[in-house]
């Protein structure tokens, strides 16, 4: 799909993994927070290894396949970060963070089946190894395990998990069927991003507040932050999808477009094409040479992708991503000044700076 941040490796600092050390954790107090998050992530990693265990030999192998391949651990990191607005790395925070990461892991198995993806985290995707049925059932097993973990935390956790899972599924469904004839395509796309990506990031941030016994008034700000930063993250990926530097992005330029995914630059181009002949001509090239070429790499496809990258709609997408990140930071206004708020703010900056 869209690898954009380095993978988490056990035994190393998450702040250095994400390239945030110098940017976010500069003072002694900030570094103390970073050490607390790193310690919490080690607990989450141990919990993941302990919880993704099944008595069935096949299930034990398939469910650990993508876990062993790595991962960014962004969601547990955010849960642990917001937990420091309360009592920090409590056992319930670690349990919730583990469940949320397992939910994310489960969604990857299903996403790769639906996208017919060849690779995930640098290894062949699960359905390439075992087939679609095993990959789907593996995702189901992981969703079940995540639900079991949340059930240990009580009714509030169960509601949080079920509400988030509903949004994940609805987001995938709406992406699959596309917008209605009377629905704005861009608004539909943004809602898909909010549901598919933003909801689980928001869930992680919210869980950190709930299970650390932080003040209730911090809950809505971090939910809004998480959802908005999730949208910004995916819009930046839309820009990176057009990058001419596959060694840096890990993707062939136009990977999403070649797979038939209508990213925001394309949607904005379709809007322009209604009254701009040059935009209409480029749209025709993209639909003819890229989006119906069965992912083939050709000179015509590469030329059309380059033209889209250089078109103003891509700069517009980048500007919109910055706008979502700005709004995410604005949502943090009710939080107290300090290391947590600073870290969340600079994390948002780092997300959008990936395109530079």
C-alpha positions in Angstrom: 0.0 0.0 0.0 1.7 3.3 1.1 4.8 2.9 3.2 5.8 6.4 4.3 7.5 6.2 7.7 10.3 3.8 8.7 9.5 0.6 10.4 9.6 0.1 14.1 12.4 -2.2 15.2 12.4 -3.7 18.7 15.1 -2.3 20.9 15.4 1.1 19.3 14.0 4.5 20.1 10.6 5.2 18.4 11.6 8.9 18.3 14.6 8.1 16.2 12.6 5.6 14.2 10.2 8.3 13.2 12.9 10.9 12.7 11.6 13.1 15.5 14.3 13.1 18.1 15.9 16.5 17.3 12.6 18.1 16.3 10.3 17.1 19.1 12.2 15.9 22.1 14.9 18.6 22.6 14.6 19.6 26.3 15.4 17.4 29.3 11.7 17.3 30.2 10.8 16.4 26.6 13.4 13.7 26.5 11.9 12.3 29.7 8.6 12.0 27.9 10.3 10.3 24.9 11.9 7.8 27.3 8.5 7.0 28.8 7.0 6.5 25.3 9.9 4.2 24.3 9.4 2.2 27.5 5.7 1.9 26.8 6.3 0.8 23.2 8.6 -2.0 24.4 5.7 -3.1 26.7 3.3 -3.0 23.7 5.8 -4.9 21.6 6.1 -7.6 24.3 2.3 -7.6 24.6 1.8 -8.1 20.8 4.1 -11.1 20.9 2.3 -12.5 23.9 -1.2 -11.9 22.6 -0.8 -13.0 18.9 -0.6 -16.6 19.9 -3.1 -19.3 18.8 -3.4 -23.0 19.7 -3.8 -23.7 16.0 -0.4 -24.1 14.3 -1.5 -22.6 11.0 -3.2 -19.6 12.6 -0.1 -19.1 14.8 2.1 -18.7 11.7 -0.3 -16.6 9.5 -1.3 -14.1 12.3 2.4 -13.4 13.1 3.5 -13.1 9.5 3.0 -9.3 9.1 3.8 -8.6 12.8 7.2 -10.1 12.3 7.7 -8.0 9.1 7.8 -4.8 11.1 5.4 -1.8 11.4 5.4 1.8 12.3 3.6 1.6 15.6 2.3 5.1 15.1 -1.1 4.3 16.8 0.4 2.8 20.0 2.8 5.7 20.1 0.0 8.2 20.0 -1.9 6.3 22.7 1.1 6.4 25.0 1.7 10.0 24.2 -1.8 11.2 25.1 -1.7 8.9 28.2 1.0 11.3 29.5 -1.8 13.8 29.9 -3.0 11.5 32.6 -1.1 8.8 34.6 1.1 7.6 31.8 1.9 4.0 30.9 -0.7 2.2 33.0 -1.4 -1.4 32.3 -4.8 -0.6 30.7 -3.1 1.9 28.3 -0.7 -0.8 27.1 -3.6 -3.3 26.7 -5.6 -0.8 24.7 -2.6 0.2 22.6 -1.9 -3.4 21.8 -5.6 -4.0 20.8 -5.5 -1.0 18.5 -2.3 -2.1 16.8 -3.8 -5.6 16.3 -6.9 -4.0 14.8 -4.6 -2.1 12.4 -2.7 -5.3 11.6 -5.9 -7.2 10.9 -7.0 -4.5 8.5 -3.8 -4.9 6.5 -4.6 -8.5 5.7 -8.1 -7.5 4.4 -6.8 -4.4 2.5 -4.2 -6.4 0.7 -6.9 -8.9 -0.5 -9.1 -6.2 -1.7 -6.3 -4.3 -3.4 -4.7 -7.5 -4.8 -1.4 -6.2 -3.3 1.8 -8.1 -4.0 3.8 -6.9 -1.1 3.4 -5.5 2.4 6.2 -4.3 4.7 8.8 -5.6 2.3 7.5 -9.2 2.1 5.0 -10.9 -0.1 1.5 -10.2 1.0 -0.4 -12.9 2.9 -2.7 -13.8 0.1 0.3 -14.2 -2.2 1.7 -16.8 0.3 -1.5 -18.5 1.4 -4.3 -17.3 -0.9 -7.2 -15.0 -0.3 -9.3 -17.2 2.0 -6.5 -17.8 4.5 -5.6 -14.1 4.4 -9.2 -13.0 5.1 -9.6 -15.6 7.9 -6.3 -14.4 9.4 -7.6 -10.9 9.5 -10.8 -12.1 11.2 -8.8 -13.9 13.8 -6.8 -10.8 14.6 -10.0 -8.7 14.8 -11.4 -11.3 17.3 -8.2 -11.1 19.4 -8.3 -7.3 19.5 -11.9 -7.5 20.6 -11.0 -9.9 23.4 -8.4 -7.5 24.6 -10.7 -4.6 24.7 -13.4 -6.7 26.5 -10.9 -7.0 29.4 -11.1 -3.2 29.8 -14.9 -3.0 30.2 -17.9 -1.6 28.4 -16.3 1.7 27.5 -13.5 -0.1 25.6 -15.9 -2.4 23.9 -17.9 0.6 22.6 -14.8 2.4 21.5 -13.6 -0.7 19.6 -16.9 -1.5 18.0 -17.6 2.1 16.9 -14.2 2.3 15.4 -14.5 -1.0 13.6 -17.8 0.0 12.1 -16.2 3.1 10.7 -13.2 1.1 9.3 -15.6 -1.2 7.4 -17.9 1.6 6.2 -14.9 3.5 5.0 -13.7 0.5 3.0 -17.3 -0.1 1.7 -17.7 3.5 0.5 -14.3 3.5 -1.1 -15.2 0.3 -2.9 -18.6 1.4 -4.3 -17.6 5.0 -4.9 -19.7 8.2 -4.5 -23.4 8.4 -5.4 -24.3 10.3 -8.6 -25.6 13.2 -6.4 -22.6 13.1 -4.0 -19.6 15.4 -4.2 -16.6 13.1 -5.1 -14.1 15.1 -3.1 -16.3 15.2 0.0 -16.9 11.4 -0.4 -13.1 10.8 -0.7 -12.3 12.9 2.4 -14.9 11.0 4.4 -13.4 7.7 3.3 -10.0 8.8 4.5 -11.5 10.0 7.8 -13.1 6.6 8.3 -10.4 4.3 7.0 -7.4 6.1 8.5 -8.4 8.9 10.8 -10.8 6.8 12.9 -8.2 4.4 14.2 -5.6 7.1 14.8 -8.3 9.0 16.7 -9.2 5.9 18.6 -5.6 5.5 19.7 -5.4 9.1 20.9 -8.7 8.8 22.7 -7.7 5.5 24.4 -4.6 7.2 25.8 -6.9 9.7 27.6 -9.5 7.2 28.7 -7.2 4.5 30.2 -4.7 6.8 31.8 -7.5 8.6 33.7 -6.7 11.9 32.1 -9.2 14.7 32.4 -12.4 14.1 30.4 -12.1 17.5 28.7 -9.0 16.4 26.8 -10.9 13.6 25.0 -12.6 15.5 22.2 -9.4 17.6 21.3 -7.3 14.5 20.8 -10.1 12.7 18.8 -10.3 15.7 16.5 -6.5 15.8 16.3 -6.3 12.1 15.4 -8.9 12.2 12.7 -7.6 15.3 11.0 -4.0 14.2 11.1 -5.1 10.9 9.6 -6.6 12.7 6.6 -3.5 14.9 6.3 -1.3 11.7 6.3 -3.3 10.2 3.5 -3.3 13.4 1.4 0.4 13.6 1.7 0.6 10.0 0.5 -1.5 11.1 -2.6 1.3 13.5 -3.4 4.1 11.0 -2.6 2.4 8.5 -5.0 3.4 10.8 -7.8 7.0 11.2 -6.6 9.8 10.6 -9.2 12.0 9.0 -6.5 10.8 5.5 -5.9 13.9 4.6 -3.9 12.8 7.2 -1.3 9.1 6.5 -1.4 9.3 2.8 -1.8 6.8 2.9 -4.7 6.8 3.1 -8.5 5.5 6.6 -9.4 1.7 6.5 -9.8 1.2 3.2 -8.0 -2.2 4.1 -6.7 -3.3 5.6 -10.0 -2.1 2.5 -11.9 -4.2 0.4 -9.5 -7.3 2.5 -10.4 -7.4 4.5 -7.2 -8.8 8.0 -7.7 -6.5 10.1 -5.4 -7.2 13.7 -4.6 -5.0 15.2 -7.4 -7.1 13.2 -9.9 -10.3 14.2 -8.3 -9.3 17.8 -8.4 -8.3 17.4 -12.0 -11.7 16.0 -12.8 -13.2 19.2 -11.4 -10.9 21.4 -13.5 -11.7 19.3 -16.6 -15.3 20.5 -16.6 -14.2 24.0 -17.6 -10.5 23.7 -18.6 -9.5 22.0 -21.9 -5.9 21.4 -20.9 -7.1 19.6 -17.7 -9.6 17.6 -19.7 -6.8 16.5 -22.1 -4.6 15.4 -19.2 -7.5 13.6 -17.6 -8.1 11.7 -20.8 -4.4 10.7 -21.0 -4.4 9.4 -17.4 -7.6 7.4 -17.8 -6.3 5.9 -21.1 -2.7 5.3 -20.4 -2.5 4.9 -16.6 -5.8 3.8 -15.0 -6.7 1.2 -17.6 -3.2 -0.1 -18.3 -3.3 -2.9 -15.7 -0.5 -1.2 -13.8 1.8 -1.4 -16.8 4.8 0.8 -16.9 5.0 2.6 -20.2 6.4 5.8 -21.6 2.9 7.2 -22.1 1.9 6.3 -18.5 5.0 7.8 -17.1 4.6 11.0 -19.1 1.0 11.4 -17.9 1.9 10.8 -14.3 4.7 13.4 -14.6 2.2 15.9 -16.0 -0.1 15.3 -13.1 2.7 15.7 -10.6 3.6 19.1 -12.2 0.0 20.3 -12.5 -1.4 22.8 -10.0 -3.9 20.2 -8.6 -1.0 18.4 -7.0 0.2 21.6 -5.3 -3.5 22.1 -4.3 -3.5 18.7 -2.7 -0.4 19.5 -0.8 -1.9 22.7 0.4 -5.0 20.9 1.6 -2.9 18.4 3.5 -1.2 21.3 5.3 -4.6 22.7 6.0 -5.8 19.5 7.6 -2.6 19.3 9.7 -3.1 22.9 10.8 -6.7 22.2 11.8 -5.4 19.1 13.8 -3.0 21.3 15.7 -5.8 23.9 16.3 -7.9 21.2 17.9 -5.2 20.9 20.6 -5.8 24.4 21.9 -7.7 23.1 25.1 -4.7 20.9 26.1 -2.2 22.3 28.6 1.1 23.7 27.3 3.9 21.3 27.8 5.8 18.3 26.3 2.8 16.3 25.1 1.2 19.2 23.3 4.5 20.1 21.8 5.1 16.6 20.6 1.7 16.3 19.0 2.2 19.6 17.3 5.6 18.7 15.9 4.3 15.2 14.9 1.7 17.0 12.8 4.5 19.1 11.2 6.5 16.0 10.5 3.6 14.3 8.8 3.2 17.0 6.2 6.9 17.6 5.8 7.4 14.1 4.3 6.6 15.6 0.9 9.5 18.1 1.0 
